[in-house]
Amino acid sequence: MRSIAEIRRRSISTMMFVLCAAGAALIVSLLLLVSGYLVWIGISSLSWEFLTAVPTGDVSNPGGMRHAIDGTIILVALASAVGVPVGVLAGVYLSEYSSEHVATGTLRFVADVLTGVPSIVVGILGYELVVVPVSRMTQSAVSFSGYAGAAALAFIMIPIVARTTEEMLRLVPRTYREGSLALGATRAQTIFRVVLPGAFGGIATGVMLAMGRIAGETAPLLFTALGSRLLTHNPAEPFPSLTLQIYTYATGPYPEQKRLAWAGLLVLLALLFVVNLSIRIVASRHARTRVGA
């Protein structure tokens, strides 16, 4: 017969399993509820014109959001071109050289602090450090631009990628490094040919999370990119984005614009889903290739 202590342990274990499963089900149900509500409202306003047309200026027939969709893709691409390599290199430094330099502890603390900095603070800093100096150098009006917006988004992205890269690299077994060094590889070769590929899946997930974070930011772009109703692919000008256009329409008094704001939210969610799915496919294929090799 089972002892009272064993029955108690099993009861506690079962209760904790039920609580964990209920918590997971609650999170999934909330996600499905929000996503379903967004699809239900936004799908009715989604059309081919919405994806291909630009704003008309007529509040009764606002047009589409092609300019904002293109702008968001360009801004995220520009920010990622800076944020991903800088963040990965910073993460490599924090992981692989932490025992050799006393400054790594300070850098890790700074990265943690920057990860939690409100985005509106980043926007104000971008305005003061990028927009205002550029306007003074060009002796023109305030120089809002897509480059300033991308710089602000990259500033948000770098600490997220850096800390994720560090944690993923620490999960790579030490024997991988020792084996590579024993075969005559340099430390740099070991890091870039053995350690980084071994943590590629986790790093890709961190990059995906960072891209999702910056794609949904509005406050930094209000102070840097400003926004535009024009279809432009020149980041040196005031630049449109989905979040800015959604904010403008959603806070306005016109029902047709509010309707397009819901459709814009749905498109933004779809873009994030495509990015997440693409990175996961690449990461899984990379993992299967390494296993096959």
C-alpha positions in Angstrom: 0.0 0.0 0.0 1.1 3.5 -0.7 2.2 5.6 2.3 0.6 8.8 3.2 3.7 10.7 2.2 3.7 9.2 -1.3 0.0 10.0 -1.7 0.6 13.5 -0.6 3.5 13.9 -3.1 1.5 12.6 -5.9 -1.5 14.8 -5.1 0.8 17.9 -5.0 2.4 16.9 -8.3 -1.0 16.4 -9.9 -2.3 19.7 -8.6 0.8 21.6 -9.9 0.4 19.9 -13.3 -3.2 21.0 -13.5 -2.4 24.5 -12.4 0.4 24.8 -15.0 -1.8 23.4 -17.8 -4.6 25.8 -16.8 -2.1 28.7 -17.0 -0.9 27.6 -20.4 -4.5 27.2 -21.6 -5.4 30.7 -20.3 -2.5 32.3 -22.2 -3.4 30.5 -25.4 -7.0 31.3 -25.1 -6.2 35.0 -24.5 -4.0 35.0 -27.6 -6.7 33.4 -29.7 -9.3 35.8 -28.3 -7.3 38.9 -29.2 -6.2 37.5 -32.6 -9.7 36.4 -33.4 -11.2 39.7 -32.4 -8.7 41.5 -34.6 -9.3 39.3 -37.6 -13.1 39.6 -37.2 -13.0 43.4 -37.2 -10.0 43.9 -39.6 -10.8 41.4 -42.3 -13.9 43.3 -43.4 -11.8 46.4 -44.1 -9.0 44.5 -45.9 -9.0 44.8 -49.6 -6.7 44.9 -52.6 -7.1 48.7 -52.7 -5.9 48.8 -49.0 -2.7 47.0 -50.0 -1.9 48.9 -53.2 -3.4 52.4 -52.9 -2.1 55.4 -51.0 -4.1 57.9 -48.8 -6.3 60.1 -50.8 -6.8 62.9 -48.3 -10.6 62.3 -48.4 -11.9 61.3 -45.0 -14.9 59.5 -46.6 -12.7 57.5 -48.9 -9.2 57.4 -47.2 -7.6 55.0 -49.8 -5.1 52.5 -48.7 -1.9 52.0 -46.7 0.7 50.8 -49.3 3.0 53.6 -48.3 2.9 52.6 -44.6 3.4 48.9 -45.4 6.5 49.6 -47.5 7.8 52.1 -44.9 7.5 49.5 -42.1 9.4 46.9 -44.1 12.1 49.3 -45.0 12.5 50.7 -41.5 12.7 47.2 -40.0 15.2 46.1 -42.6 17.4 49.2 -42.0 17.3 48.8 -38.2 18.0 45.0 -38.5 21.0 45.7 -40.8 22.6 47.6 -37.9 21.0 46.0 -34.8 21.5 42.3 -35.6 25.3 42.3 -36.3 26.1 44.8 -33.5 23.9 42.9 -31.1 25.4 39.5 -32.0 28.9 40.8 -31.7 28.1 42.3 -28.4 26.6 39.0 -27.2 29.7 37.2 -28.4 31.9 39.5 -26.4 29.8 39.1 -23.2 29.8 35.3 -23.6 33.2 34.5 -24.8 35.4 37.2 -23.2 33.6 37.8 -19.9 36.3 36.1 -17.9 39.1 38.3 -19.4 37.7 41.8 -19.0 36.2 43.4 -15.9 34.1 45.7 -18.2 31.8 42.9 -19.2 29.8 43.1 -16.0 29.1 46.8 -16.6 28.2 46.2 -20.2 25.8 43.4 -19.2 24.1 45.7 -16.7 23.8 48.5 -19.3 22.3 46.1 -21.8 19.7 45.0 -19.2 18.9 48.6 -18.4 18.5 49.5 -22.0 16.2 46.6 -22.6 13.7 48.1 -20.2 14.0 51.7 -21.2 10.6 53.0 -22.4 10.5 53.5 -26.2 9.4 57.1 -25.9 12.7 57.9 -24.1 14.5 56.4 -27.1 12.4 58.6 -29.4 13.3 61.7 -27.5 17.0 60.7 -27.5 16.8 60.1 -31.3 15.3 63.5 -31.8 18.0 65.3 -29.8 20.9 63.2 -31.0 20.0 62.6 -34.6 17.2 64.9 -35.9 18.3 68.2 -34.3 22.0 67.9 -35.2 21.2 66.9 -38.8 18.9 69.9 -39.1 21.7 72.2 -37.8 24.3 70.8 -40.2 22.0 71.1 -43.2 20.7 74.5 -42.0 17.2 73.6 -42.7 14.0 72.9 -40.9 13.8 69.9 -38.5 15.2 67.0 -40.4 12.9 64.1 -39.7 13.9 61.1 -41.7 13.6 57.3 -42.1 17.3 57.0 -41.2 16.6 58.7 -37.8 13.7 56.3 -37.2 15.8 53.3 -38.2 18.5 54.4 -35.8 16.1 54.7 -32.9 14.7 51.2 -33.7 18.2 49.7 -33.9 19.0 51.2 -30.5 16.0 49.3 -29.1 17.0 46.1 -30.9 20.7 45.9 -30.0 20.4 45.1 -26.2 17.7 42.5 -26.9 19.8 40.7 -29.5 23.0 41.0 -27.4 21.5 39.5 -24.2 19.8 36.7 -26.2 23.0 35.9 -28.0 24.9 35.7 -24.8 22.5 33.3 -23.2 22.3 31.1 -26.2 26.1 30.9 -26.6 26.4 29.9 -22.9 24.3 26.9 -23.7 26.8 25.6 -26.2 28.8 22.9 -24.5 32.4 23.8 -23.5 33.6 20.6 -25.1 32.8 22.1 -28.5 35.2 24.9 -27.9 37.9 22.7 -26.4 37.7 20.2 -29.3 38.0 23.0 -31.9 41.0 24.5 -30.2 42.6 21.1 -29.8 42.3 20.6 -33.6 44.3 23.8 -34.2 41.6 26.3 -34.8 42.0 29.9 -33.6 39.7 31.3 -31.0 38.0 33.5 -33.7 37.5 30.5 -35.9 36.1 28.5 -33.0 33.6 31.2 -32.2 32.4 31.9 -35.7 32.5 28.3 -37.1 31.6 26.2 -34.1 30.0 28.2 -31.3 27.8 30.6 -33.3 26.4 27.8 -35.6 25.7 25.7 -32.6 23.5 28.4 -31.1 22.0 29.6 -34.4 18.4 28.5 -33.5 18.3 30.4 -30.3 19.9 33.5 -31.7 17.4 33.5 -34.6 14.6 33.4 -32.1 16.1 36.4 -30.3 16.4 38.3 -33.5 12.8 37.4 -34.3 11.6 38.7 -30.9 13.6 41.9 -31.4 12.2 42.4 -34.9 8.7 41.9 -33.6 9.4 44.5 -30.9 10.6 47.2 -33.2 8.0 46.5 -35.9 5.3 47.5 -33.4 6.9 50.6 -32.0 5.2 54.0 -32.5 6.7 56.5 -30.0 10.3 56.5 -31.3 9.0 57.1 -34.9 6.9 60.0 -33.8 10.0 61.9 -32.8 12.3 60.7 -35.6 10.6 59.6 -38.8 7.5 61.8 -38.2 5.4 59.9 -40.8 4.1 60.8 -44.2 1.0 60.3 -46.4 3.2 60.0 -49.5 4.6 56.8 -51.0 8.3 57.2 -50.6 11.2 54.8 -50.5 13.8 57.5 -49.7 14.7 57.2 -46.0 16.3 60.7 -46.1 12.8 62.2 -46.0 10.0 62.0 -43.4 9.0 58.4 -43.6 5.7 56.5 -43.2 5.1 53.4 -41.1 2.1 51.2 -40.3 2.2 52.0 -36.6 2.2 55.8 -37.2 -0.6 55.5 -39.7 -2.6 53.3 -37.4 -2.1 55.7 -34.6 -3.2 58.7 -36.8 -6.3 56.9 -38.0 -7.3 55.3 -34.7 -7.1 58.6 -32.8 -9.0 60.5 -35.4 -12.7 61.2 -35.4 -13.6 59.7 -38.8 -15.2 56.2 -38.9 -13.7 55.2 -42.3 -10.2 56.0 -41.0 -10.8 54.0 -37.8 -11.9 51.1 -40.0 -8.6 51.2 -41.9 -6.7 51.3 -38.6 -8.1 47.9 -37.8 -7.1 46.6 -41.2 -3.7 48.0 -40.6 -3.4 46.2 -37.3 -4.3 42.9 -39.0 -1.7 43.5 -41.7 1.0 44.3 -39.1 0.1 41.1 -37.3 0.4 39.1 -40.5 3.8 40.7 -41.3 5.1 39.7 -37.9 3.7 36.2 -38.4 5.5 35.8 -41.7 8.8 37.0 -40.2 8.5 34.7 -37.3 7.6 31.7 -39.5 10.4 32.4 -41.9 13.1 32.6 -39.2 11.8 29.4 -37.6 12.0 27.6 -40.9 15.5 28.8 -41.5 16.6 27.8 -38.0 15.0 24.3 -38.2 16.6 23.7 -41.6 19.9 24.8 -40.3 19.6 22.4 -37.3 18.7 19.5 -39.6 21.6 20.2 -41.8 24.0 20.2 -38.8 22.5 16.9 -37.6 22.8 15.4 -41.0 26.4 16.5 -41.3 
